[in-house]
Amino acid sequence: MRAFISTFAVPKAGSTNEEYEDASDVRPAAGDDAEVIGPWLAAAVADGASEAMLAGHWARHLTTTFTAAPAGQHLAATILAAATGWDAVEAEYRRVRDDAGEPIAWYEEDGLRRGAYATLVGAHLLDGRTDRQGPLLVAALGDACLFQVRDDELITAFPIDDPDEFDTRPGLAPSRPLDPAKIGEHVVARATEWRQGDQLLLASDALAQWFLAQARAGGTPWRTLSDLGTDAEIGGFAALVDGCRANGSLKNDDTTLLRIDL
Amino acid sequence: MAYTAEISRSNPSCFIFLIDQSTSMLDEITEGELVRRKADVVADALNRLLRELAVKCAKEGGVRDYFHVAVIGYGVHVGSLLEGELAGRDLVPLSQVAKYPARVEERTKKVPDGAGGLVEQPTKFPVWVDPVGNGGTPMVEALRQATVLANTFLATNENCFPPVVLNLTDGQATDGDPRPAAEAVRELASTDGNVLLFNLHVSSEGGTPTIFPGASAELNDEYARTLFSMSSPLPPHMRAYAAQQGIAVDGTSRGFVYNADMITVVQFLDIGTRATDLR
């Protein structure tokens, strides 16, 4: 397959770039605005929960664990594999804080003890009988979404297809699972097919909700997201996000898009 | 008027805690097999509310100032109870409240052990307010000060999630009828809704502990009925959240709690995606 990868990220208004807690990852490593050629592709977007400590670290850890996992592995197994490494992530964070002379304060202890939480959506694309179409395996926990557009039509919205279904309590992948079996009960997966010419859009919840609302109103948000940076009227991703936040159509939240043009 | 405003550092909200420190708070109440003074109950409730608020807003690098906080005591005097670096200050950013408790104690807390049971863990418990019971109950004056503080906050935060005034008391006001003063504070509003006045009533009269009762509740205590009438109706999203927690609420439920825990009020407030385990 040949895929052109573009990633876009804007932190919540009022937050710094360092406070951005979404994450995205693609393998084979593509860099930004790069073409990938090969028999497989893995991509993921995660969104760290605002109320959790080290949520950005966990979101990054989840996406890189997902893209390194074998295609077809159950997402619950991938999340549990990521969680296995969490004690080391926390220990390293504590060490850095101690070295900086800023030991963990009482108000951080509860959050660190509970661990971090994030939503996740990921996709594996595999070559089929030809390199122009093949299996598309998608899995998610929570409200980060994947959209598939073919011939200027939205053909897949996963795992949510209704903009009214977003709230502040999505299912979350925990870094310290209290009941590992529960993860499997909440993970959803779908096997479908990609074709050359398709566009896949992986988005964290704010953008996903905006996308579905635009589509429900008869719009073509995929065209808007295709033309980012090339259509002067739309401008870049940051300009689009700013404008939509200002007119109330996009929730003020970390906003991430991973676009795969096949 | 929807109680949907974003709570963020650029659009913070505020909490004004009022704590009864009158002599009657030294009376004892029985909770199961435990006998405690009312002053102990409200001081503990306030310290736990402040702790919960700070933990909720804690991120790497500190507590975020999603809220500004005032802690007003009323007994011999009416005024701020914050100590040390914060002595004499009224509305203080939450990060400062978290940074400067009067002291931090070591306690133990029961947490899930991952195998369906509970295990005790040492935990740090900050203390801002100690139990006090001395003097009359100038609740009207305390509500008046809350009105001034809320008004001050609203002057520079007109689009905020409305300030929450949380009054912890046994209800026996000695400086007049508190209902008009309560109405005055509830009448203040941001563009997102009216100020919310919630009352936590600690009573030695006994009766069933009650959380967010509605119009049909049978409150056996005159003070409870007064405090219930002073309390704001629960906004719809808070009712929905309470219902999810298994609390029986209806369209007439108010922000009133009788001899019970009010920690859920902090959990009602949305500052973003909640960190919750799968169920």
Interface residues (C-beta under 8 A of the other chain):
Chain A: K12 A13 G14 E19 D47 A49 S50 E51 A52 M53 L54 A55 Y93 A105 W106 Y107 E108 E109 D110 G111 R113 R114 A116 Y117 T119 T168 R169 P170 G171 L172 P174 P177 L178 D179 K182 I183 E185 H186 D205 N252 D253
Chain B: E6 S8 R9 S10 R51 A54 V55 K56 A58 K59 E60 G62 V63 A98 V104 V111 P112 G114 Q121 T123 K124 P126 D270 I271 G272 T273 R274 A275 T276 D277 L278 R279
